[in-house]
């Protein structure tokens, strides 16, 4: 056991803290407890990722590996971020709001046979149009 502050190998036992053995460095006097490994072992995380790829739900995987569903989701996301590149969109994306859509959603009464019909132009060169009925 080495001192975590100065790295000296001369440490002695110095009581207990929260049920764990406390140590004290003979050189610098730093008191510390042995750090415990936190989290699940890598084998458990790999098993969870394999089960996720096979199609099991996060909740069922969490019950199998004795972890929380949030932890399983974090493992899967970390695995994906480390192994796969996110595609970069090519070009510029433009989104326009349609005034007709705003008009139809703000209108509270039905007209005609009770359904709103939106006519969209399919091909500008031939003038073809297509009708769509909104279900409300």
KESEMI-997933 format. One record per residue (C-alpha): x, y negated, z negated; residue number from 1; chain. Coordinates in steps of 0.25 Angstrom, whole numbers, plus 5000, padded with zeros to 4 digits. Layout:
% KESEMI-997933
+------+-------+------+-----+-----+
! east ! north !   up ! seq ! mol !
+------+-------+------+-----+-----+
!    X !     Y !    Z ! NUM !   A !
...
+------+-------+------+-----+-----+
END
This chain:
% KESEMI-997933
+------+-------+------+-----+-----+
! east ! north !   up ! seq ! mol !
+------+-------+------+-----+-----+
! 5000 !  5000 ! 5000 !   1 !   A !
! 5005 !  4986 ! 5004 !   2 !   A !
! 5002 !  4973 ! 4999 !   3 !   A !
! 4992 !  4966 ! 5008 !   4 !   A !
! 4998 !  4952 ! 5006 !   5 !   A !
! 5013 !  4954 ! 5006 !   6 !   A !
! 5014 !  4969 ! 5011 !   7 !   A !
! 5022 !  4974 ! 4999 !   8 !   A !
! 5022 !  4988 ! 4996 !   9 !   A !
! 5023 !  4987 ! 4981 !  10 !   A !
! 5008 !  4986 ! 4976 !  11 !   A !
! 5002 !  4992 ! 4963 !  12 !   A !
! 4988 !  4995 ! 4959 !  13 !   A !
! 4981 !  4984 ! 4952 !  14 !   A !
! 4967 !  4988 ! 4947 !  15 !   A !
! 4954 !  4989 ! 4955 !  16 !   A !
! 4945 !  4980 ! 4962 !  17 !   A !
! 4931 !  4984 ! 4967 !  18 !   A !
! 4935 !  4998 ! 4965 !  19 !   A !
! 4947 !  4997 ! 4974 !  20 !   A !
! 4962 !  4998 ! 4969 !  21 !   A !
! 4969 !  4985 ! 4969 !  22 !   A !
! 4983 !  4983 ! 4972 !  23 !   A !
! 4993 !  4972 ! 4968 !  24 !   A !
! 5006 !  4969 ! 4976 !  25 !   A !
! 5019 !  4968 ! 4967 !  26 !   A !
! 5025 !  4957 ! 4975 !  27 !   A !
! 5014 !  4947 ! 4978 !  28 !   A !
! 5004 !  4951 ! 4968 !  29 !   A !
! 4993 !  4952 ! 4978 !  30 !   A !
! 4981 !  4961 ! 4974 !  31 !   A !
! 4973 !  4969 ! 4984 !  32 !   A !
! 4965 !  4981 ! 4986 !  33 !   A !
! 4967 !  4992 ! 4997 !  34 !   A !
! 4959 !  4987 ! 5009 !  35 !   A !
! 4948 !  4997 ! 5014 !  36 !   A !
! 4945 !  5000 ! 5028 !  37 !   A !
! 4932 !  4994 ! 5032 !  38 !   A !
! 4923 !  4998 ! 5043 !  39 !   A !
! 4921 !  5012 ! 5050 !  40 !   A !
! 4932 !  5020 ! 5056 !  41 !   A !
! 4934 !  5018 ! 5071 !  42 !   A !
! 4929 !  5033 ! 5073 !  43 !   A !
! 4916 !  5029 ! 5068 !  44 !   A !
! 4915 !  5016 ! 5076 !  45 !   A !
! 4919 !  5025 ! 5089 !  46 !   A !
! 4908 !  5035 ! 5085 !  47 !   A !
! 4898 !  5023 ! 5084 !  48 !   A !
! 4902 !  5018 ! 5098 !  49 !   A !
! 4901 !  5032 ! 5104 !  50 !   A !
! 4887 !  5034 ! 5098 !  51 !   A !
! 4883 !  5020 ! 5103 !  52 !   A !
! 4887 !  5023 ! 5117 !  53 !   A !
! 4880 !  5036 ! 5117 !  54 !   A !
! 4867 !  5028 ! 5114 !  55 !   A !
! 4864 !  5029 ! 5099 !  56 !   A !
! 4858 !  5017 ! 5092 !  57 !   A !
! 4866 !  5008 ! 5083 !  58 !   A !
! 4858 !  5012 ! 5071 !  59 !   A !
! 4860 !  5027 ! 5074 !  60 !   A !
! 4875 !  5025 ! 5076 !  61 !   A !
! 4875 !  5017 ! 5063 !  62 !   A !
! 4869 !  5028 ! 5055 !  63 !   A !
! 4878 !  5039 ! 5061 !  64 !   A !
! 4891 !  5031 ! 5058 !  65 !   A !
! 4886 !  5025 ! 5045 !  66 !   A !
! 4887 !  5011 ! 5049 !  67 !   A !
! 4878 !  4999 ! 5052 !  68 !   A !
! 4871 !  4997 ! 5065 !  69 !   A !
! 4878 !  4983 ! 5066 !  70 !   A !
! 4892 !  4990 ! 5064 !  71 !   A !
! 4889 !  4999 ! 5075 !  72 !   A !
! 4885 !  4988 ! 5084 !  73 !   A !
! 4898 !  4980 ! 5080 !  74 !   A !
! 4906 !  4993 ! 5084 !  75 !   A !
! 4900 !  4994 ! 5097 !  76 !   A !
! 4901 !  4980 ! 5101 !  77 !   A !
! 4916 !  4979 ! 5096 !  78 !   A !
! 4918 !  4992 ! 5105 !  79 !   A !
! 4912 !  4986 ! 5117 !  80 !   A !
! 4919 !  4972 ! 5115 !  81 !   A !
! 4932 !  4979 ! 5114 !  82 !   A !
! 4931 !  4989 ! 5126 !  83 !   A !
! 4922 !  4982 ! 5136 !  84 !   A !
! 4923 !  4968 ! 5143 !  85 !   A !
! 4911 !  4960 ! 5144 !  86 !   A !
! 4907 !  4956 ! 5158 !  87 !   A !
! 4909 !  4942 ! 5162 !  88 !   A !
! 4898 !  4936 ! 5170 !  89 !   A !
! 4902 !  4932 ! 5184 !  90 !   A !
! 4897 !  4918 ! 5189 !  91 !   A !
! 4888 !  4908 ! 5183 !  92 !   A !
! 4874 !  4912 ! 5177 !  93 !   A !
! 4863 !  4902 ! 5179 !  94 !   A !
! 4850 !  4903 ! 5172 !  95 !   A !
! 4838 !  4894 ! 5176 !  96 !   A !
! 4825 !  4893 ! 5168 !  97 !   A !
! 4813 !  4895 ! 5177 !  98 !   A !
! 4803 !  4884 ! 5175 !  99 !   A !
! 4791 !  4893 ! 5179 ! 100 !   A !
! 4795 !  4903 ! 5168 ! 101 !   A !
! 4795 !  4891 ! 5158 ! 102 !   A !
! 4781 !  4887 ! 5163 ! 103 !   A !
! 4775 !  4901 ! 5163 ! 104 !   A !
! 4780 !  4904 ! 5149 ! 105 !   A !
! 4775 !  4890 ! 5144 ! 106 !   A !
! 4761 !  4892 ! 5150 ! 107 !   A !
! 4752 !  4899 ! 5140 ! 108 !   A !
! 4740 !  4902 ! 5149 ! 109 !   A !
! 4739 !  4912 ! 5159 ! 110 !   A !
! 4735 !  4909 ! 5174 ! 111 !   A !
! 4728 !  4916 ! 5185 ! 112 !   A !
! 4726 !  4930 ! 5182 ! 113 !   A !
! 4733 !  4929 ! 5168 ! 114 !   A !
! 4748 !  4931 ! 5173 ! 115 !   A !
! 4759 !  4922 ! 5177 ! 116 !   A !
! 4765 !  4925 ! 5190 ! 117 !   A !
! 4779 !  4920 ! 5193 ! 118 !   A !
! 4784 !  4919 ! 5208 ! 119 !   A !
! 4799 !  4921 ! 5210 ! 120 !   A !
! 4806 !  4918 ! 5223 ! 121 !   A !
! 4814 !  4931 ! 5227 ! 122 !   A !
! 4821 !  4927 ! 5239 ! 123 !   A !
! 4823 !  4912 ! 5243 ! 124 !   A !
! 4826 !  4915 ! 5257 ! 125 !   A !
! 4814 !  4922 ! 5261 ! 126 !   A !
! 4804 !  4916 ! 5251 ! 127 !   A !
! 4800 !  4929 ! 5244 ! 128 !   A !
! 4794 !  4928 ! 5231 ! 129 !   A !
! 4791 !  4937 ! 5219 ! 130 !   A !
! 4780 !  4937 ! 5209 ! 131 !   A !
! 4781 !  4940 ! 5194 ! 132 !   A !
! 4770 !  4941 ! 5184 ! 133 !   A !
! 4773 !  4938 ! 5170 ! 134 !   A !
! 4767 !  4947 ! 5160 ! 135 !   A !
! 4762 !  4939 ! 5148 ! 136 !   A !
+------+-------+------+-----+-----+
END
